[in-house]
Amino acid sequence: MFAPMDPLLPVARLAELSADPDPARHPVVLDVRWRLGGPPARPDHDAAHIPGAVFLDMDTDLADPPGPEGRHPLPSVERLQAALRRAGVCDGSLVVAHDDAQGVQAARAWWLLRWAGFASGTVAVLDGGFRAWVEAGLPTTDEPSRPAPGDVTVRPGGMPVLDADEAAALARSGVLLDARAPERYRGEHEPVDPKAGHIPGAHNAPATGVLGADGRWLPPAALAEWLGRLAGEREVGAYCGSGATASALVLAAEYAGYREPERPIGLYVGSWSNWSADPARAVATGAAP
């Protein structure tokens, strides 16, 4: 049996788990480095990665092709299952995802695995990402990882998913958090989507708010205080540009104990890329909800 992991894993703990004498007990490490607007991160992985880590592409492995549902729609069961099996993920694996910064992007992989049926305690994001691993003096390699194929079965429905109508209703009846940067929320800058602004009634909660001055995630008590100020005890949902960074708010709520694993924050996966593509949807601008 594996000991359960917190949703956020320090690099020292990953190094410890990966050094277990029994390789069958090693976590599967998913490298999900990604950048909005590019350049692609696959060459970075090929040049240096955590030993054994497998690269999964945010655009092609962790999402279906872009379309009316958004830039990163939920992947089909077949697409996600094939990617995870190719990475060596089995039913019962521990899985750790990382990006090349603070873990805000890797939270999308964490959320997808939870949505796919992985229980709390079996999947985590590496705190500080690949950068923290390197800064700790831990080994990297350019040798391709060739894990044995996994046998995981994706069982969708493990996390609540909001559509546009549900997000709009929640903005009126509860709290809908917009995890994008303030200038995108206010409508002053929109680099990729058809319109600038935010969902009427949504409150800005930039995903970078989960981080301390050192670029690492805040401790649980500080995260719980931050989320409590934003939402109190009301029903909460989150969105961002395309459903990636908003996953960090869902992770933060579980890590902080602000929301129990059985009652996670709902994620509007289509997010602003879906909302802004519909000309019938109202758009708000400015700093007020």
Secondary structure by P-SEA (a helix, b strand, c coil): ccccccccccaaaaaaaaacccccccccccccccccccccaaaaaaacccccbbbbbcccccccccccccccccccaaaaaaaaaaaccccbbbbbbbcccccccaaaaaaaaaaaccccccbbbccccaaaaaaabbbbbcccccccccccccccccbbbbcaaaaaaaaacbbbbbcccccccccccccccccccccccbbbbbcccccccccccccaaaaaaaaaaacccccccccccccccaaaaaaaaaaacccccccccccccccaaaaaacccbbbbbcccc
